[in-house]
Amino acid sequence: MKKLIATSLAVLIAAPAFAGGRAYEQETSNLFGWEILPYVSLRGGATYGNLNYKFNDDKQSVTQNLYQARAALGLSLYDKTRVEIEGSFYTKGNKNVSFGDIENVGVSSKNIELMANAYMDLWHFHYIQPFAGIGAGMAFIDTKAADQSKDGTKLSLMGTLGLAMPFGCFDVEIAGRYNYIDVASGMHNFGADVGIRYMF
């Protein structure tokens, strides 16, 4: 996962060098009367995770810091709305927790998500563009405590607030995200990431 994050950051730094000279407006296409602009996006950041896990008839909040990497393919519509399919990858979480009279129980989680997201620009400024988004999809997650495992495909929901800084045909984005996964007694992730969106 560290190699994935390092690669993502390298692409984020290098991509603007290949983006110069292409005008944003000239790249729009027309589909059923809609002006559309395809894009790819890479994002990387950190997440504060809170997994509510029940074991030995006792429920505990397992909190841990995780790293995340996101890759998305989407369409920008009218330069105000975006829709995309995003894959999210998290580092493995692992923490020892006490459940009642049982101490030092190792609780671990592995999570990959596939989301459908929609974003809308809130206002329009020349250098900074605030946006909000919602998403829904599937989390392929495996959580374990001692010999107890709760894995499978679970519902995942996400809300996003962020800022985009446009530079021709690419945008630099900063976003804060809340992500809920319907696993165990509920997993809540609060994250922030930086990314680049390249429009072609």
Secondary structure, DSSP 8 states (H G I E B T S, - for coil): -HHHHHHHHHHHHHGGGGTTT--TGGG-EEETTEEEEEEEEEEEEEEEEEEEEEETTEEEEEEEEEEEEEEEEEEEETTTEEEEEEEEEE--EEEEEEETTEEEEEEEEEEEEEEEEEEEE-S--SS-EEEEEEEEEEEEEEEEETTEEEEEEEEEEEEEEEEEEEETTEEEEEEEEEEEE-STT-EEEEEEEEEEEEE-
